[in-house]
Amino acid sequence: MTDPLAIATIVAALAVAAMAFVETARNRPPGRVLFIGLGVVGAIMVAQALVAIVRLAGGAGPEATERVVTFIGYLLFAVAVPPVAAVLGKLEPTRFGSALVGIAGAVLAVLVVRLQQVWG
């Protein structure tokens, strides 16, 4: 894990979540801007995952085996959140699609914070 990428992921995920919740409040389905935002967040998260895997293979990161397993589980889930949110947002072309994208952004931010804690 690298702190600059983690901070970038958290900020971008929260920005997408805020935009999505505004769209939800305005009773609008998810638009192109939200999907582009999810793409950016997903790309940053993939970069973070690649860095974490390389560093983990190099011996950095959590030392206890159960913490490594927990970290990998969180990492896989965090990488999966943006694409799943995009699919669900496309499948639900109402304000609830925007709400799903917003929830996914908030969940991803929390996941990255948890990844940092487990990396410790």
GUDOGU-783101 format. One record per atom (N, C-alpha, C, O, CB): residue number from 0; atom name; x, y, z. Coordinates in steps of 0.001 Angstrom, whole numbers, plus 500000, padded with zeros to 6 digits. Glycine has a CB too. Example, Ala and Ser with C-alpha at 12.3 -4.5 7.8 and 13.67 -1.06 7.14 Angstrom:
<gutors>
[gutor 0; N; [513190; 494310; 507800]]
[gutor 0; CA; [512300; 495500; 507800]]
[gutor 0; C; [513200; 496700; 507800]]
[gutor 0; O; [514236; 496681; 508465]]
[gutor 0; CB; [511308; 495527; 509046]]
[gutor 1; N; [512850; 497750; 507080]]
[gutor 1; CA; [513670; 498940; 507140]]
[gutor 1; C; [512900; 500030; 507870]]
[gutor 1; O; [513409; 501138; 508039]]
[gutor 1; CB; [514084; 499402; 505725]]
</gutors>
This chain:
<gutors>
[gutor 0; N; [500851; 498821; 500000]]
[gutor 0; CA; [500000; 500000; 500000]]
[gutor 0; C; [500892; 501236; 500000]]
[gutor 0; O; [501924; 501290; 500670]]
[gutor 0; CB; [499034; 500001; 501226]]
[gutor 1; N; [500462; 502215; 499232]]
[gutor 1; CA; [501149; 503506; 499272]]
[gutor 1; C; [500144; 504556; 499689]]
[gutor 1; O; [499012; 504576; 499207]]
[gutor 1; CB; [501794; 503861; 497892]]
[gutor 2; N; [500558; 505415; 500573]]
[gutor 2; CA; [499646; 506428; 501088]]
[gutor 2; C; [499131; 507388; 500021]]
[gutor 2; O; [497942; 507706; 500039]]
[gutor 2; CB; [500325; 507207; 502164]]
[gutor 3; N; [499967; 507872; 499081]]
[gutor 3; CA; [499420; 508787; 498073]]
[gutor 3; C; [498314; 508153; 497222]]
[gutor 3; O; [497306; 508797; 496930]]
[gutor 3; CB; [500534; 509272; 497169]]
[gutor 4; N; [498505; 506892; 496826]]
[gutor 4; CA; [497452; 506226; 496058]]
[gutor 4; C; [496219; 505962; 496909]]
[gutor 4; O; [495093; 506065; 496421]]
[gutor 4; CB; [497969; 504915; 495479]]
[gutor 5; N; [496421; 505625; 498168]]
[gutor 5; CA; [495282; 505397; 499064]]
[gutor 5; C; [494482; 506677; 499248]]
[gutor 5; O; [493252; 506658; 499203]]
[gutor 5; CB; [495761; 504870; 500429]]
[gutor 6; N; [495173; 507782; 499453]]
[gutor 6; CA; [494479; 509064; 499618]]
[gutor 6; C; [493758; 509447; 498335]]
[gutor 6; O; [492627; 509931; 498376]]
[gutor 6; CB; [495471; 510174; 500021]]
[gutor 7; N; [494409; 509232; 497196]]
[gutor 7; CA; [493764; 509539; 495915]]
[gutor 7; C; [492513; 508688; 495720]]
[gutor 7; O; [491497; 509186; 495234]]
[gutor 7; CB; [494744; 509313; 494751]]
[gutor 8; N; [492574; 507426; 496087]]
[gutor 8; CA; [491418; 506547; 495959]]
[gutor 8; C; [490281; 507000; 496862]]
[gutor 8; O; [489126; 507051; 496441]]
[gutor 8; CB; [491804; 505109; 496286]]
[gutor 9; N; [490611; 507326; 498095]]
[gutor 9; CA; [489585; 507761; 499049]]
[gutor 9; C; [488923; 509049; 498574]]
[gutor 9; O; [487696; 509154; 498578]]
[gutor 9; CB; [490195; 507964; 500449]]
[gutor 10; N; [489723; 510026; 498166]]
[gutor 10; CA; [489178; 511310; 497709]]
[gutor 10; C; [488313; 511126; 496470]]
[gutor 10; O; [487214; 511673; 496386]]
[gutor 10; CB; [490312; 512303; 497413]]
[gutor 11; N; [488814; 510350; 495505]]
[gutor 11; CA; [488047; 510139; 494274]]
[gutor 11; C; [486756; 509374; 494553]]
[gutor 11; O; [485709; 509710; 494000]]
[gutor 11; CB; [488893; 509382; 493241]]
[gutor 12; N; [486818; 508351; 495403]]
[gutor 12; CA; [485616; 507579; 495730]]
[gutor 12; C; [484585; 508436; 496440]]
[gutor 12; O; [483391; 508331; 496160]]
[gutor 12; CB; [485973; 506376; 496596]]
[gutor 13; N; [485034; 509284; 497356]]
[gutor 13; CA; [484090; 510157; 498057]]
[gutor 13; C; [483517; 511233; 497133]]
[gutor 13; O; [482362; 511631; 497284]]
[gutor 13; CB; [484773; 510814; 499256]]
[gutor 14; N; [484316; 511699; 496184]]
[gutor 14; CA; [483807; 512670; 495203]]
[gutor 14; C; [482731; 512040; 494322]]
[gutor 14; O; [481700; 512660; 494060]]
[gutor 14; CB; [484959; 513208; 494324]]
[gutor 15; N; [482968; 510810; 493865]]
[gutor 15; CA; [481956; 510108; 493066]]
[gutor 15; C; [480710; 509865; 493900]]
[gutor 15; O; [479592; 510030; 493411]]
[gutor 15; CB; [482509; 508769; 492527]]
[gutor 16; N; [480895; 509474; 495160]]
[gutor 16; CA; [479748; 509249; 496039]]
[gutor 16; C; [478938; 510529; 496223]]
[gutor 16; O; [477709; 510501; 496174]]
[gutor 16; CB; [480214; 508721; 497401]]
[gutor 17; N; [479624; 511647; 496435]]
[gutor 17; CA; [478919; 512920; 496613]]
[gutor 17; C; [478143; 513299; 495354]]
[gutor 17; O; [476988; 513717; 495435]]
[gutor 17; CB; [479911; 514037; 496975]]
[gutor 18; N; [478782; 513153; 494183]]
[gutor 18; CA; [478077; 513458; 492924]]
[gutor 18; C; [476869; 512547; 492748]]
[gutor 18; O; [475806; 512989; 492312]]
[gutor 18; CB; [479030; 513311; 491715]]
[gutor 19; N; [477038; 511277; 493089]]
[gutor 19; CA; [475941; 510328; 492937]]
[gutor 19; C; [474784; 510656; 493880]]
[gutor 19; O; [473621; 510546; 493492]]
[gutor 19; CB; [476436; 508906; 493190]]
[gutor 20; N; [475088; 511055; 495103]]
[gutor 20; CA; [474023; 511383; 496038]]
[gutor 20; C; [473306; 512675; 495636]]
[gutor 20; O; [472109; 512828; 495880]]
[gutor 20; CB; [474586; 511512; 497450]]
[gutor 21; N; [474043; 513600; 495022]]
[gutor 21; CA; [473392; 514807; 494497]]
[gutor 21; C; [472436; 514423; 493369]]
[gutor 21; O; [471315; 514926; 493301]]
[gutor 21; CB; [474451; 515835; 493991]]
[gutor 22; N; [472881; 513532; 492488]]
[gutor 22; CA; [472012; 513072; 491401]]
[gutor 22; C; [470799; 512333; 491951]]
[gutor 22; O; [469701; 512454; 491407]]
[gutor 22; CB; [472791; 512163; 490437]]
[gutor 23; N; [470984; 511578; 493010]]
[gutor 23; CA; [469868; 510883; 493653]]
[gutor 23; C; [468870; 511893; 494199]]
[gutor 23; O; [467664; 511745; 494006]]
[gutor 23; CB; [470373; 509961; 494783]]
[gutor 24; N; [469367; 512909; 494876]]
[gutor 24; CA; [468485; 513935; 495439]]
[gutor 24; C; [467746; 514703; 494345]]
[gutor 24; O; [466627; 515171; 494555]]
[gutor 24; CB; [469287; 514906; 496303]]
[gutor 25; N; [468385; 514830; 493169]]
[gutor 25; CA; [467751; 515534; 492054]]
[gutor 25; C; [466853; 514604; 491233]]
[gutor 25; O; [466297; 515009; 490212]]
[gutor 25; CB; [468819; 516157; 491151]]
[gutor 26; N; [466717; 513355; 491687]]
[gutor 26; CA; [465857; 512363; 491055]]
[gutor 26; C; [466314; 512045; 489629]]
[gutor 26; O; [465500; 511954; 488711]]
[gutor 26; CB; [464414; 512855; 491043]]
[gutor 27; N; [467635; 511877; 489459]]
[gutor 27; CA; [468203; 511591; 488140]]
[gutor 27; C; [468933; 510250; 488147]]
[gutor 27; O; [469527; 509858; 489151]]
[gutor 27; CB; [469164; 512717; 487710]]
[gutor 28; N; [468879; 509559; 487020]]
[gutor 28; CA; [469640; 508307; 486918]]
[gutor 28; C; [471126; 508607; 486781]]
[gutor 28; O; [471511; 509743; 486504]]
[gutor 28; CB; [469150; 507460; 485716]]
[gutor 29; N; [471959; 507595; 486973]]
[gutor 29; CA; [473398; 507833; 486815]]
[gutor 29; C; [473720; 508203; 485372]]
[gutor 29; O; [473235; 507572; 484433]]
[gutor 29; CB; [474208; 506586; 487239]]
[gutor 30; N; [474534; 509223; 485210]]
[gutor 30; CA; [474903; 509695; 483883]]
[gutor 30; C; [476335; 509369; 483549]]
[gutor 30; O; [477033; 508682; 484295]]
[gutor 30; CB; [474683; 511173; 483775]]
[gutor 31; N; [476752; 509871; 482423]]
[gutor 31; CA; [478096; 509600; 481911]]
[gutor 31; C; [479176; 510045; 482896]]
[gutor 31; O; [480182; 509358; 483067]]
[gutor 31; CB; [478299; 510297; 480569]]
[gutor 32; N; [478970; 511186; 483539]]
[gutor 32; CA; [479987; 511707; 484468]]
[gutor 32; C; [480222; 510725; 485618]]
[gutor 32; O; [481362; 510506; 486025]]
[gutor 32; CB; [479558; 513089; 485027]]
[gutor 33; N; [479146; 510137; 486140]]
[gutor 33; CA; [479303; 509173; 487230]]
[gutor 33; C; [480054; 507927; 486755]]
[gutor 33; O; [480892; 507393; 487481]]
[gutor 33; CB; [477929; 508779; 487798]]
[gutor 34; N; [479759; 507475; 485562]]
[gutor 34; CA; [480435; 506282; 485054]]
[gutor 34; C; [481909; 506567; 484761]]
[gutor 34; O; [482765; 505709; 484980]]
[gutor 34; CB; [479735; 505772; 483788]]
[gutor 35; N; [482199; 507756; 484271]]
[gutor 35; CA; [483603; 508138; 484076]]
[gutor 35; C; [484312; 508212; 485429]]
[gutor 35; O; [485448; 507759; 485570]]
[gutor 35; CB; [483707; 509501; 483331]]
[gutor 36; N; [483638; 508782; 486410]]
[gutor 36; CA; [484202; 508833; 487764]]
[gutor 36; C; [484474; 507449; 488322]]
[gutor 36; O; [485513; 507219; 488941]]
[gutor 36; CB; [483267; 509579; 488694]]
[gutor 37; N; [483542; 506520; 488104]]
[gutor 37; CA; [483778; 505149; 488550]]
[gutor 37; C; [484971; 504534; 487828]]
[gutor 37; O; [485733; 503773; 488423]]
[gutor 37; CB; [482530; 504295; 488324]]
[gutor 38; N; [485134; 504859; 486554]]
[gutor 38; CA; [486285; 504356; 485803]]
[gutor 38; C; [487593; 504871; 486366]]
[gutor 38; O; [488563; 504123; 486488]]
[gutor 38; CB; [486171; 504741; 484343]]
[gutor 39; N; [487619; 506146; 486707]]
[gutor 39; CA; [488828; 506741; 487288]]
[gutor 39; C; [489131; 506099; 488644]]
[gutor 39; O; [490272; 505737; 488929]]
[gutor 39; CB; [488664; 508281; 487442]]
[gutor 40; N; [488102; 505965; 489468]]
[gutor 40; CA; [488289; 505345; 490783]]
[gutor 40; C; [488767; 503902; 490617]]
[gutor 40; O; [489659; 503449; 491335]]
[gutor 40; CB; [486971; 505388; 491606]]
[gutor 41; N; [488172; 503191; 489673]]
[gutor 41; CA; [488580; 501811; 489431]]
[gutor 41; C; [490018; 501717; 488969]]
[gutor 41; O; [490746; 500820; 489395]]
[gutor 41; CB; [487676; 501170; 488408]]
[gutor 42; N; [490445; 502630; 488103]]
[gutor 42; CA; [491834; 502620; 487619]]
[gutor 42; C; [492813; 502901; 488754]]
[gutor 42; O; [493858; 502259; 488850]]
[gutor 42; CB; [492021; 503658; 486497]]
[gutor 43; N; [492477; 503848; 489602]]
[gutor 43; CA; [493350; 504144; 490746]]
[gutor 43; C; [493418; 502938; 491676]]
[gutor 43; O; [494482; 502608; 492199]]
[gutor 43; CB; [492845; 505392; 491518]]
[gutor 44; N; [492269; 502280; 491880]]
[gutor 44; CA; [492234; 501122; 492772]]
[gutor 44; C; [493038; 499962; 492197]]
[gutor 44; O; [493708; 499250; 492945]]
[gutor 44; CB; [490788; 500686; 493023]]
[gutor 45; N; [492984; 499760; 490891]]
[gutor 45; CA; [493787; 498703; 490256]]
[gutor 45; C; [495276; 499013; 490415]]
[gutor 45; O; [496068; 498116; 490703]]
[gutor 45; CB; [493422; 498559; 488746]]
[gutor 46; N; [495658; 500272; 490229]]
[gutor 46; CA; [497057; 500661; 490421]]
[gutor 46; C; [497484; 500393; 491863]]
[gutor 46; O; [498571; 499870; 492109]]
[gutor 46; CB; [497265; 502156; 490065]]
[gutor 47; N; [496628; 500751; 492804]]
[gutor 47; CA; [496924; 500501; 494213]]
[gutor 47; C; [497067; 499001; 494474]]
[gutor 47; O; [497958; 498583; 495213]]
[gutor 47; CB; [495822; 501097; 495111]]
[gutor 48; N; [496201; 498199; 493876]]
[gutor 48; CA; [496253; 496757; 494073]]
[gutor 48; C; [497552; 496178; 493511]]
[gutor 48; O; [498174; 495325; 494144]]
[gutor 48; CB; [495041; 496086; 493416]]
[gutor 49; N; [497962; 496632; 492334]]
[gutor 49; CA; [499208; 496145; 491745]]
[gutor 49; C; [500409; 496489; 492616]]
[gutor 49; O; [501285; 495653; 492839]]
[gutor 49; CB; [499396; 496727; 490347]]
[gutor 50; N; [500443; 497715; 493103]]
[gutor 50; CA; [501539; 498127; 493997]]
[gutor 50; C; [501521; 497279; 495265]]
[gutor 50; O; [502570; 496828; 495727]]
[gutor 50; CB; [501424; 499638; 494356]]
[gutor 51; N; [500347; 497064; 495822]]
[gutor 51; CA; [500244; 496278; 497058]]
[gutor 51; C; [500687; 494842; 496837]]
[gutor 51; O; [501372; 494272; 497685]]
[gutor 51; CB; [498810; 496303; 497591]]
[gutor 52; N; [500308; 494249; 495713]]
[gutor 52; CA; [500696; 492861; 495441]]
[gutor 52; C; [502211; 492755; 495272]]
[gutor 52; O; [502831; 491828; 495795]]
[gutor 52; CB; [499977; 492331; 494176]]
[gutor 53; N; [502805; 493693; 494550]]
[gutor 53; CA; [504261; 493674; 494362]]
[gutor 53; C; [504966; 493839; 495701]]
[gutor 53; O; [505928; 493128; 495994]]
[gutor 53; CB; [504703; 494788; 493384]]
[gutor 54; N; [504492; 494766; 496500]]
[gutor 54; CA; [505137; 494981; 497802]]
[gutor 54; C; [504915; 493797; 498733]]
[gutor 54; O; [505800; 493439; 499510]]
[gutor 54; CB; [504608; 496262; 498456]]
[gutor 55; N; [503733; 493188; 498656]]
[gutor 55; CA; [503433; 492015; 499477]]
[gutor 55; C; [504338; 490851; 499084]]
[gutor 55; O; [504841; 490130; 499945]]
[gutor 55; CB; [501947; 491614; 499335]]
[gutor 56; N; [504542; 490672; 497782]]
[gutor 56; CA; [505445; 489617; 497300]]
[gutor 56; C; [506887; 489898; 497714]]
[gutor 56; O; [507675; 488969; 497892]]
[gutor 56; CB; [505354; 489490; 495767]]
[gutor 57; N; [507231; 491170; 497868]]
[gutor 57; CA; [508575; 491552; 498279]]
[gutor 57; C; [508811; 491465; 499772]]
[gutor 57; O; [509917; 491737; 500240]]
[gutor 57; CB; [508857; 492930; 497826]]
[gutor 58; N; [507793; 491090; 500528]]
[gutor 58; CA; [507961; 490918; 501965]]
[gutor 58; C; [507418; 492042; 502820]]
[gutor 58; O; [507469; 491952; 504047]]
[gutor 58; CB; [509378; 490751; 502263]]
[gutor 59; N; [506903; 493090; 502219]]
[gutor 59; CA; [506325; 494180; 503004]]
[gutor 59; C; [504893; 493813; 503392]]
[gutor 59; O; [504339; 492825; 502909]]
[gutor 59; CB; [506358; 495523; 502207]]
[gutor 60; N; [504318; 494609; 504254]]
[gutor 60; CA; [502916; 494416; 504603]]
[gutor 60; C; [502730; 493670; 505899]]
[gutor 60; O; [503654; 493567; 506707]]
[gutor 60; CB; [502214; 493688; 503511]]
[gutor 61; N; [501528; 493145; 506101]]
[gutor 61; CA; [501239; 492440; 507358]]
[gutor 61; C; [502089; 491186; 507488]]
[gutor 61; O; [502414; 490531; 506498]]
[gutor 61; CB; [499751; 492072; 507442]]
[gutor 62; N; [502444; 490864; 508733]]
[gutor 62; CA; [503324; 489727; 508973]]
[gutor 62; C; [502547; 488458; 509303]]
[gutor 62; O; [502962; 487368; 508907]]
[gutor 62; CB; [504285; 490045; 510096]]
[gutor 63; N; [501450; 488570; 510005]]
[gutor 63; CA; [500670; 487393; 510383]]
[gutor 63; C; [499915; 486858; 509169]]
[gutor 63; O; [499389; 487628; 508365]]
[gutor 63; CB; [499685; 487732; 511529]]
[gutor 64; N; [499869; 485544; 509046]]
[gutor 64; CA; [499233; 484910; 507892]]
[gutor 64; C; [497766; 485279; 507783]]
[gutor 64; O; [497276; 485554; 506688]]
[gutor 64; CB; [499377; 483403; 507973]]
[gutor 65; N; [497057; 485288; 508903]]
[gutor 65; CA; [495625; 485617; 508856]]
[gutor 65; C; [495401; 487074; 508430]]
[gutor 65; O; [494386; 487385; 507807]]
[gutor 65; CB; [494975; 485366; 510233]]
[gutor 66; N; [496321; 487947; 508756]]
[gutor 66; CA; [496190; 489345; 508308]]
[gutor 66; C; [496458; 489465; 506813]]
[gutor 66; O; [495840; 490293; 506143]]
[gutor 66; CB; [497158; 490258; 509089]]
[gutor 67; N; [497365; 488655; 506281]]
[gutor 67; CA; [497628; 488662; 504843]]
[gutor 67; C; [496383; 488186; 504097]]
[gutor 67; O; [496006; 488771; 503082]]
[gutor 67; CB; [498851; 487765; 504497]]
[gutor 68; N; [495751; 487140; 504590]]
[gutor 68; CA; [494528; 486630; 503966]]
[gutor 68; C; [493426; 487678; 504031]]
[gutor 68; O; [492717; 487890; 503048]]
[gutor 68; CB; [494068; 485325; 504650]]
[gutor 69; N; [493274; 488327; 505160]]
[gutor 69; CA; [492284; 489394; 505301]]
[gutor 69; C; [492577; 490532; 504330]]
[gutor 69; O; [491670; 491058; 503685]]
[gutor 69; CB; [492259; 489920; 506744]]
[gutor 70; N; [493835; 490904; 504232]]
[gutor 70; CA; [494230; 491982; 503334]]
[gutor 70; C; [493893; 491634; 501888]]
[gutor 70; O; [493336; 492460; 501166]]
[gutor 70; CB; [495728; 492274; 503474]]
[gutor 71; N; [494224; 490428; 501464]]
[gutor 71; CA; [493949; 490017; 500089]]
[gutor 71; C; [492440; 489988; 499824]]
[gutor 71; O; [491996; 490371; 498741]]
[gutor 71; CB; [494568; 488634; 499808]]
[gutor 72; N; [491666; 489546; 500783]]
[gutor 72; CA; [490208; 489550; 500638]]
[gutor 72; C; [489660; 490958; 500466]]
[gutor 72; O; [488854; 491211; 499570]]
[gutor 72; CB; [489558; 488891; 501844]]
[gutor 73; N; [490091; 491866; 501316]]
[gutor 73; CA; [489669; 493265; 501191]]
[gutor 73; C; [490110; 493848; 499852]]
[gutor 73; O; [489357; 494584; 499212]]
[gutor 73; CB; [490241; 494105; 502346]]
[gutor 74; N; [491329; 493520; 499430]]
[gutor 74; CA; [491871; 494055; 498187]]
[gutor 74; C; [491061; 493580; 496979]]
[gutor 74; O; [490737; 494376; 496098]]
[gutor 74; CB; [493337; 493649; 498031]]
[gutor 75; N; [490739; 492300; 496937]]
[gutor 75; CA; [489936; 491771; 495831]]
[gutor 75; C; [488554; 492409; 495793]]
[gutor 75; O; [488051; 492754; 494723]]
[gutor 75; CB; [489805; 490253; 495948]]
[gutor 76; N; [487946; 492563; 496955]]
[gutor 76; CA; [486628; 493176; 497022]]
[gutor 76; C; [486691; 494643; 496600]]
[gutor 76; O; [485804; 495125; 495896]]
[gutor 76; CB; [486053; 493053; 498439]]
[gutor 77; N; [487733; 495349; 497024]]
[gutor 77; CA; [487863; 496768; 496679]]
[gutor 77; C; [488053; 496962; 495175]]
[gutor 77; O; [487531; 497918; 494602]]
[gutor 77; CB; [489040; 497394; 497439]]
[gutor 78; N; [488795; 496063; 494538]]
[gutor 78; CA; [488980; 496158; 493090]]
[gutor 78; C; [487667; 495860; 492358]]
[gutor 78; O; [487419; 496404; 491282]]
[gutor 78; CB; [490088; 495187; 492623]]
[gutor 79; N; [486831; 495001; 492939]]
[gutor 79; CA; [485573; 494609; 492293]]
[gutor 79; C; [484465; 495651; 492459]]
[gutor 79; O; [483527; 495664; 491661]]
[gutor 79; CB; [485103; 493284; 492853]]
[gutor 80; N; [484540; 496508; 493450]]
[gutor 80; CA; [483438; 497443; 493730]]
[gutor 80; C; [483129; 498385; 492562]]
[gutor 80; O; [481961; 498464; 492180]]
[gutor 80; CB; [483769; 498265; 494957]]
[gutor 81; N; [484088; 499106; 491969]]
[gutor 81; CA; [483726; 500031; 490890]]
[gutor 81; C; [483065; 499381; 489677]]
[gutor 81; O; [482060; 499909; 489201]]
[gutor 81; CB; [484939; 500749; 490440]]
[gutor 82; N; [483578; 498256; 489148]]
[gutor 82; CA; [482886; 497664; 488001]]
[gutor 82; C; [481489; 497149; 488346]]
[gutor 82; O; [480562; 497273; 487546]]
[gutor 82; CB; [483712; 496533; 487437]]
[gutor 83; N; [481343; 496578; 489529]]
[gutor 83; CA; [480025; 496098; 489941]]
[gutor 83; C; [479063; 497272; 490096]]
[gutor 83; O; [477898; 497174; 489712]]
[gutor 83; CB; [480121; 495302; 491263]]
[gutor 84; N; [479539; 498371; 490651]]
[gutor 84; CA; [478693; 499564; 490784]]
[gutor 84; C; [478280; 500092; 489421]]
[gutor 84; O; [477141; 500523; 489241]]
[gutor 84; CB; [479424; 500661; 491570]]
[gutor 85; N; [479195; 500061; 488459]]
[gutor 85; CA; [478861; 500530; 487113]]
[gutor 85; C; [477791; 499653; 486480]]
[gutor 85; O; [476857; 500160; 485859]]
[gutor 85; CB; [480111; 500555; 486229]]
[gutor 86; N; [477923; 498349; 486633]]
[gutor 86; CA; [476921; 497435; 486063]]
[gutor 86; C; [475569; 497644; 486735]]
[gutor 86; O; [474545; 497734; 486058]]
[gutor 86; CB; [477370; 495962; 486218]]
[gutor 87; N; [475563; 497720; 488053]]
[gutor 87; CA; [474300; 497922; 488758]]
[gutor 87; C; [473681; 499281; 488428]]
[gutor 87; O; [472460; 499397; 488318]]
[gutor 87; CB; [474515; 497799; 490263]]
[gutor 88; N; [474514; 500299; 488272]]
[gutor 88; CA; [474012; 501617; 487897]]
[gutor 88; C; [473382; 501605; 486511]]
[gutor 88; O; [472369; 502263; 486276]]
[gutor 88; CB; [475135; 502639; 487947]]
[gutor 89; N; [473989; 500850; 485593]]
[gutor 89; CA; [473424; 500728; 484237]]
[gutor 89; C; [472118; 499935; 484253]]
[gutor 89; O; [471184; 500250; 483516]]
[gutor 89; CB; [474438; 500049; 483291]]
[gutor 90; N; [472059; 498912; 485092]]
[gutor 90; CA; [470866; 498078; 485152]]
[gutor 90; C; [469678; 498783; 485813]]
[gutor 90; O; [468528; 498407; 485581]]
[gutor 90; CB; [471178; 496806; 485896]]
[gutor 91; N; [469943; 499776; 486612]]
[gutor 91; CA; [468882; 500509; 487321]]
[gutor 91; C; [468876; 501957; 486841]]
[gutor 91; O; [469483; 502819; 487477]]
[gutor 91; CB; [469086; 500441; 488875]]
[gutor 92; N; [468191; 502237; 485718]]
[gutor 92; CA; [468226; 503589; 485139]]
[gutor 92; C; [467247; 504556; 485814]]
[gutor 92; O; [466515; 505284; 485143]]
[gutor 92; CB; [467916; 503518; 483653]]
[gutor 93; N; [467246; 504551; 487139]]
[gutor 93; CA; [466421; 505493; 487904]]
[gutor 93; C; [467325; 506158; 488937]]
[gutor 93; O; [468541; 505963; 488939]]
[gutor 93; CB; [465193; 504768; 488597]]
[gutor 94; N; [466722; 506927; 489791]]
[gutor 94; CA; [467505; 507577; 490833]]
[gutor 94; C; [468190; 506570; 491742]]
[gutor 94; O; [469215; 506869; 492354]]
[gutor 94; CB; [466623; 508492; 491653]]
[gutor 95; N; [467617; 505371; 491828]]
[gutor 95; CA; [468217; 504352; 492682]]
[gutor 95; C; [469529; 503828; 492105]]
[gutor 95; O; [470374; 503334; 492850]]
[gutor 95; CB; [467246; 503203; 492883]]
[gutor 96; N; [469708; 503929; 490800]]
[gutor 96; CA; [470994; 503613; 490193]]
[gutor 96; C; [472066; 504569; 490676]]
[gutor 96; O; [473193; 504169; 490968]]
[gutor 96; CB; [470894; 503658; 488673]]
[gutor 97; N; [471695; 505844; 490755]]
[gutor 97; CA; [472631; 506835; 491295]]
[gutor 97; C; [472933; 506560; 492763]]
[gutor 97; O; [474065; 506730; 493217]]
[gutor 97; CB; [472065; 508253; 491133]]
[gutor 98; N; [471913; 506134; 493496]]
[gutor 98; CA; [472124; 505807; 494909]]
[gutor 98; C; [473076; 504621; 495057]]
[gutor 98; O; [473924; 504609; 495949]]
[gutor 98; CB; [470782; 505497; 495595]]
[gutor 99; N; [472934; 503627; 494181]]
[gutor 99; CA; [473839; 502480; 494217]]
[gutor 99; C; [475283; 502902; 493967]]
[gutor 99; O; [476199; 502424; 494635]]
[gutor 99; CB; [473413; 501439; 493186]]
[gutor 100; N; [475480; 503792; 493009]]
[gutor 100; CA; [476826; 504289; 492724]]
[gutor 100; C; [477370; 505056; 493926]]
[gutor 100; O; [478544; 504917; 494269]]
[gutor 100; CB; [476822; 505191; 491469]]
[gutor 101; N; [476534; 505856; 494562]]
[gutor 101; CA; [476962; 506604; 495742]]
[gutor 101; C; [477346; 505701; 496900]]
[gutor 101; O; [478349; 505934; 497575]]
[gutor 101; CB; [475871; 507541; 496179]]
[gutor 102; N; [476553; 504680; 497123]]
[gutor 102; CA; [476855; 503731; 498195]]
[gutor 102; C; [478168; 503012; 497898]]
[gutor 102; O; [478986; 502804; 498795]]
[gutor 102; CB; [475705; 502709; 498365]]
[gutor 103; N; [478362; 502639; 496649]]
[gutor 103; CA; [479604; 501958; 496268]]
[gutor 103; C; [480815; 502856; 496506]]
[gutor 103; O; [481844; 502382; 496987]]
[gutor 103; CB; [479550; 501528; 494793]]
[gutor 104; N; [480709; 504139; 496179]]
[gutor 104; CA; [481809; 505061; 496425]]
[gutor 104; C; [482136; 505175; 497902]]
[gutor 104; O; [483306; 505188; 498283]]
[gutor 104; CB; [481482; 506422; 495869]]
[gutor 105; N; [481103; 505259; 498737]]
[gutor 105; CA; [481318; 505351; 500180]]
[gutor 105; C; [481930; 504063; 500727]]
[gutor 105; O; [482829; 504106; 501566]]
[gutor 105; CB; [479997; 505654; 500898]]
[gutor 106; N; [481441; 502920; 500249]]
[gutor 106; CA; [481975; 501630; 500694]]
[gutor 106; C; [483441; 501487; 500291]]
[gutor 106; O; [484259; 501004; 501074]]
[gutor 106; CB; [481146; 500469; 500106]]
[gutor 107; N; [483768; 501906; 499075]]
[gutor 107; CA; [485153; 501799; 498617]]
[gutor 107; C; [486083; 502651; 499476]]
[gutor 107; O; [487187; 502216; 499805]]
[gutor 107; CB; [485263; 502220; 497147]]
[gutor 108; N; [485657; 503845; 499840]]
[gutor 108; CA; [486492; 504696; 500697]]
[gutor 108; C; [486761; 504004; 502037]]
[gutor 108; O; [487883; 504034; 502542]]
[gutor 108; CB; [485810; 506070; 500928]]
[gutor 109; N; [485737; 503391; 502602]]
[gutor 109; CA; [485906; 502683; 503875]]
[gutor 109; C; [486810; 501470; 503694]]
[gutor 109; O; [487636; 501183; 504560]]
[gutor 109; CB; [484538; 502249; 504441]]
[gutor 110; N; [486664; 500758; 502586]]
[gutor 110; CA; [487517; 499605; 502324]]
[gutor 110; C; [488991; 499993; 502234]]
[gutor 110; O; [489854; 499277; 502741]]
[gutor 110; CB; [487086; 498919; 501041]]
[gutor 111; N; [489277; 501105; 501601]]
[gutor 111; CA; [490674; 501535; 501470]]
[gutor 111; C; [491241; 501919; 502838]]
[gutor 111; O; [492400; 501629; 503134]]
[gutor 111; CB; [490789; 502729; 500486]]
[gutor 112; N; [490437; 502561; 503658]]
[gutor 112; CA; [490893; 502877; 505021]]
[gutor 112; C; [491177; 501581; 505782]]
[gutor 112; O; [492177; 501476; 506492]]
[gutor 112; CB; [489828; 503733; 505781]]
[gutor 113; N; [490299; 500610; 505630]]
[gutor 113; CA; [490501; 499322; 506303]]
[gutor 113; C; [491740; 498606; 505761]]
[gutor 113; O; [492476; 497981; 506525]]
[gutor 113; CB; [489258; 498428; 506133]]
[gutor 114; N; [491973; 498692; 504459]]
[gutor 114; CA; [493189; 498107; 503876]]
[gutor 114; C; [494434; 498718; 504505]]
[gutor 114; O; [495392; 498008; 504811]]
[gutor 114; CB; [493213; 498313; 502348]]
[gutor 115; N; [494421; 500029; 504697]]
[gutor 115; CA; [495571; 500686; 505324]]
[gutor 115; C; [495778; 500201; 506746]]
[gutor 115; O; [496913; 500024; 507188]]
[gutor 115; CB; [495392; 502199; 505316]]
[gutor 116; N; [494669; 499981; 507475]]
[gutor 116; CA; [494776; 499503; 508858]]
[gutor 116; C; [495353; 498090; 508902]]
[gutor 116; O; [496210; 497796; 509735]]
[gutor 116; CB; [493399; 499533; 509546]]
[gutor 117; N; [494893; 497228; 508020]]
[gutor 117; CA; [495390; 495858; 508009]]
[gutor 117; C; [496851; 495814; 507557]]
[gutor 117; O; [497641; 495011; 508053]]
[gutor 117; CB; [494522; 494982; 507094]]
[gutor 118; N; [497195; 496686; 506610]]
[gutor 118; CA; [498586; 496726; 506112]]
[gutor 118; C; [499524; 497068; 507251]]
[gutor 118; O; [500599; 496484; 507385]]
[gutor 118; CB; [498743; 497760; 504959]]
[gutor 119; N; [499094; 498046; 508092]]
[gutor 119; CA; [499759; 498514; 509272]]
[gutor 119; C; [501213; 498498; 509271]]
[gutor 119; O; [501835; 498889; 510258]]
[gutor 119; CB; [499339; 497789; 510346]]
</gutors>
